[in-house]
Amino acid sequence: MMHSAPLVVRSAAALVIGGELLSGKVQDENSFALARTLRALGIELRQISIVPDDTICIAEELTRLLPLVDVVFTSGGVGPTHDDVTIDAVASALDLRVVEEPALLALLHGAYGTAMTPAHQRMARVPEGTHLIGGHDVRWPTLVIDKVWLLPGIPELFRMKLGILRDHMRGPADYFSEVVFLRAEEADIKPQLDDVVARHPEVEIGSYPKWFDPTYKTRITFDARRAALAFAAATDLRERLADHVVDIPQ
């Protein structure tokens, strides 16, 4: 995973870890931030899974995801407490030992000095063979082992780590987007929309109703790897539904 040029990544999955997310105690912000970052890089995010702080659950879900995508990003479970079990789970899924990383231990000693405790020291544990990837604005390196990038669960720290992603990977091509706003409801435009979907198979077309908004009732998005493809599909729909199109500045 250590490359001088950005690594080309076609597909990714997110494995979000935390019982607090499943119980509703905390709202997941990281999946949204990751999805936006990957789309901007031209990387397809295919799945998002949320699992509890359970070693077996994490390992089983990681094992399921790894053959499906180029990269899996984990979020959460890398701190010093009893429910931070992601390191052990990833090591189990990859059949690796957990070892203490000297570089991380040195960072911890530098940060905590004589106040460092065994709990702090737990944060130096990594699956054997882990690479440490740093960034200009992030003091704590990102852990990368095989196809797995281990990211923190705290949203502020997670977003900081996304800068390291942007420096080290990119998709095979950019995504280009168009959007059409309509005064008509989804049910009323289904025949025309179905025709456009059929005529433009290389374009990812999404339909999103908007209730209680006086400006429009349906937003149609068009995403493709080539700008001309997205534009052609959007133009096709605009021409079919010209009487319903609303011009909304982007």
C-alpha atoms as one frame of an Amber mdcrd trajectory, in Angstrom:
protein
   0.000   0.000   0.000   3.028   2.311   0.150   3.315   4.000  -3.251   5.023
   7.171  -4.448   2.213   7.681  -6.984  -1.430   7.477  -5.866  -2.807   3.959
  -5.760  -5.611   3.368  -8.280  -8.634   2.049  -6.396 -11.836   1.128  -8.209
 -14.059   0.064  -5.337 -14.290   0.321  -1.570 -16.395  -0.689   1.397 -16.803
   0.885   4.826 -16.919  -1.169   8.019 -18.216   1.123  10.745 -17.733  -0.190
  14.258 -19.578   0.806  17.409 -22.464  -0.356  19.525 -23.283   3.287  20.206
 -24.266   3.661  16.542 -26.567   0.647  16.634 -28.218   1.822  19.848 -28.799
   5.346  18.573 -26.626   6.938  21.242 -24.400   8.444  18.539 -25.198   9.377
  14.945 -22.851   8.043  12.259 -21.126  10.972  10.526 -18.141   9.103   9.135
 -19.896   7.112   6.416 -21.227  10.304   4.875 -17.823  11.998   4.964 -16.129
   8.934   3.483 -18.731   8.555   0.727 -18.300  12.164  -0.381 -14.502  11.889
  -0.331 -14.424   8.666  -2.335 -16.888   9.961  -4.918 -14.735  13.072  -5.400
 -11.735  10.786  -5.956 -13.614   8.678  -8.513 -13.796   5.617  -6.232 -17.019
   3.614  -6.008 -18.217   2.985  -2.450 -20.161  -0.257  -2.790 -21.174  -1.116
   0.751 -21.414   0.303   4.246 -21.704  -2.112   7.166 -22.246  -1.218  10.819
 -21.304  -3.800  13.437 -21.012  -3.799  17.244 -17.792  -3.744  19.237 -17.429
  -7.498  18.996 -14.272  -9.181  17.738 -16.072 -12.048  16.036 -18.648  -9.807
  14.332 -15.983  -7.430  13.048 -13.739 -10.235  11.786 -16.608 -12.048  10.059
 -17.853  -8.924   8.306 -14.348  -7.918   7.232 -13.777 -11.406   5.853 -16.998
 -11.065   3.854 -16.144  -7.618   2.479 -12.509  -8.141   1.494 -13.117 -10.256
  -1.651 -15.738  -7.804  -2.903 -13.717  -4.578  -3.134 -10.230  -3.181  -3.561
 -10.095  -1.472  -0.156 -12.011  -1.700   3.128 -12.029   1.293   5.454 -12.780
   0.614   9.098 -14.001   3.333  11.428 -13.834   3.096  15.205 -12.613   0.712
  17.858  -8.934   1.720  17.856  -8.732   3.473  21.234  -7.512   2.256  24.631
 -10.727   0.997  26.279 -12.350  -2.407  26.701 -14.622  -1.990  23.669 -11.785
  -1.021  21.299 -11.298  -4.418  19.663 -10.812  -3.521  15.986  -7.071  -4.249
  15.975  -7.611  -7.762  17.309 -10.522  -8.377  14.932  -8.593  -7.263  11.841
  -5.623  -9.390  12.861  -7.939 -12.365  13.329  -9.569 -11.867   9.915  -6.162
 -11.663   8.211  -4.666 -14.468  10.316  -1.951 -12.223  11.733  -0.407 -11.703
  15.158  -0.929  -8.475  17.079   2.397  -6.795  17.851   3.554  -3.560  19.441
   4.690  -1.013  16.860   7.854   0.837  18.034   7.088   3.997  16.066   3.635
   4.284  17.632   5.061   3.565  21.062   7.548   6.399  20.593   4.746   8.774
  19.592   2.781   7.801  22.683   5.784   8.347  24.944   6.304  11.733  23.332
   2.677  12.687  23.856   2.136  11.424  27.412   5.624  11.204  28.919   5.558
  10.036  32.532   1.754  10.146  32.520   1.606   7.261  30.045  -0.343   4.251
  31.318  -0.830   0.666  30.091  -4.116   1.869  28.585  -2.239   4.391  26.459
   0.263   1.724  25.480  -2.553  -0.393  24.010  -2.773   2.125  21.184   0.641
   0.961  19.929  -0.770  -2.503  19.125  -1.183  -3.314  15.405  -1.602  -6.370
  13.182   1.870  -7.614  12.240   3.051  -6.100   8.962   1.039  -2.890   9.302
   2.276   0.131   7.336   2.141   3.586   8.901   1.073   6.320   6.507   1.515
   9.896   7.670   0.232  13.223   6.466   1.352  16.827   6.728  -1.458  17.880
   9.059  -1.970  14.650  10.997   0.443  13.744  13.759  -0.859  10.200  14.294
  -0.247   7.976  11.239  -2.926   5.921   9.536  -2.644   2.150   9.903  -2.801
   0.159   6.657  -2.563  -3.617   6.508  -3.170  -5.508   3.283  -6.388  -3.992
   1.814  -7.578  -2.554   5.119  -7.270   1.080   6.203  -7.945   1.501   9.926
  -9.448   4.901  10.707 -10.605   6.388  14.015 -14.238   6.644  15.020 -14.179
  10.194  16.412 -15.647  12.272  13.543 -13.169  15.153  13.858 -10.209  12.777
  13.699 -11.828  10.725  10.940 -12.221  13.780   8.731  -8.590  14.721   9.320
  -7.541  11.262   8.131  -9.452  11.705   4.887  -6.719  14.077   3.748  -4.294
  11.144   3.838  -6.689   9.186   1.638  -6.760  11.997  -0.894  -2.966  12.023
  -1.011  -2.536   8.275  -1.497  -5.314   6.991  -3.760  -7.535   7.877  -6.668
 -10.149   6.185  -8.808  -9.674   4.985 -12.383 -11.571   8.057 -13.628 -13.525
  10.976 -12.228 -17.281  11.015 -11.799 -19.188  13.715 -13.675 -22.627  14.780
 -12.528 -25.714  16.517 -13.863 -28.978  17.257 -12.076 -32.506  18.006 -13.258
 -35.202  19.488 -10.984 -38.830  18.834 -11.849 -42.184  20.158 -10.688 -43.712
  16.721 -11.313 -43.926  13.887  -8.817 -42.015  10.634  -9.364 -45.094   8.590
 -10.235 -46.039  11.044 -12.979 -42.677  10.846 -14.747 -41.984   7.133 -14.390
 -42.528   6.184 -18.096 -40.174   8.895 -19.365 -37.607   8.221 -16.656 -37.660
   4.483 -17.382 -36.995   5.210 -21.057 -34.026   7.443 -20.210 -32.577   4.816
 -17.857 -32.859   2.188 -20.595 -31.267   4.448 -23.235 -28.283   5.411 -21.059
 -27.007   2.243 -19.357 -23.582   3.728 -18.570 -25.118   6.487 -16.464 -26.058
   6.077 -12.799 -29.459   7.756 -12.507 -31.096   8.529  -9.175 -34.557   9.912
  -8.418 -35.253  11.777  -5.159 -38.689  13.177  -4.222 -38.910  16.401  -2.236
 -41.981  16.839  -0.082 -43.346  20.195   1.069 -40.976  22.244  -1.084 -42.574
  24.912  -3.287 -39.637  25.049  -5.710 -39.620  21.466  -7.010 -41.012  17.971
  -6.373 -38.385  15.611  -7.810 -34.620  15.810  -8.234 -33.010  13.519 -10.827
 -29.236  13.017 -10.734 -26.965  11.660 -13.455 -23.460  10.346 -12.684 -21.023
   8.889 -15.208 -17.319   8.390 -15.791 -17.486  10.703 -18.828 -19.008  14.162
 -18.766 -20.621  13.695 -22.167 -22.542  10.625 -20.992 -24.022  12.388 -17.956
 -24.883  15.448 -20.037 -26.554  13.387 -22.765 -28.770  11.522 -20.294 -29.775
  14.715 -18.484 -30.531  16.438 -21.776 -32.651  13.485 -22.867 -34.818  13.781
 -19.747 -35.028  17.573 -19.950 -36.333  17.350 -23.517 -38.922  14.707 -22.614
 -40.175  16.665 -19.597 -39.522  20.221 -20.737 -42.807  21.535 -19.285 -41.847
  20.294 -15.799 -38.191  21.404 -15.619 -37.272  23.944 -12.943 -34.071  25.942
 -13.216 -32.446  26.051  -9.768 -28.946  27.570  -9.447 -26.329  25.087  -8.184
